[in-house]
């Protein structure tokens, strides 16, 4: 799809320049994760449609905060500005963001964190039109649940008033944020790079599972290990590959949990491996599993579907929403290892009669999340926000 002409802000029209969209996000490349993927793909496609794009982010990775990254870099044609930060990785304090949005035609904040609140409070001073994408809010764990609910109903509600659109990347996010920002909420489900692993899953049913994502507490990897242990008891051919990068949990933490269950021969840990390695692991597998307590959208599950992997997912809000739209997805309660292992075995059994038909259904379902479609929704949101 070629570039299209869009209504620009008055300042951009006067200057004769393409509108500048400043994406503000706490982590970006070389970091790897769902948030980084979303901002990277969106930025790349906005460039292709004639926009100018700048990403403002923290100047170190949360997994290696002592090593500073370059203050200015161009990645895939996108200007990346990195600024100092302090405090918690959940709420990194980085007030220098104000220096880098002064010339923006629109500021797009990703996630509900310090940047979201700070740019809302300082809007009388910077005056830039803003939109935010929720990315699950801050309810990724149940820790401090009462305080989070109070914060959400008060401070988050007030911050939303500074944004011309609150873009919800899942139906569960939409239902949540519509209670505090009715009239501003817009549903734009996340785009997925459906070509990255397209059709790679094994054409024959294999008792091999993969899970992909950060090694964080909310992913409940220990529950996946419990399920794998149950599967191996019944059939030693079962194998799980855990693919990701350290976060709340380290590689050593994971390996201790694996050893404690006697699963060293049945579980592989792949740390920050290149996509070529991920592709190889997917090509040997048939099932994608996730025991995650919370997801903003379920991006990796959709990537898995695009590969033809059959997802067996913990029944959280985001995954229930996905399963409600795509009946091929299986849900299970991973808190109960016995019942979850039964669900994995049932999924594998259902693959056997006609694995090709299941793969085709999964790949077709994933196709509805193509970035080419999603970016057009964002362009509409931007156009409306700048027109205001």
Order of alpha helices (4+ residues) and beta strands (2+ residues): alpha-beta-alpha-beta-beta-beta-beta-beta-beta-alpha-alpha-beta-alpha-alpha-beta-alpha-beta-beta-alpha-beta-alpha-beta-alpha-beta-alpha-beta-alpha-beta-alpha-alpha-alpha
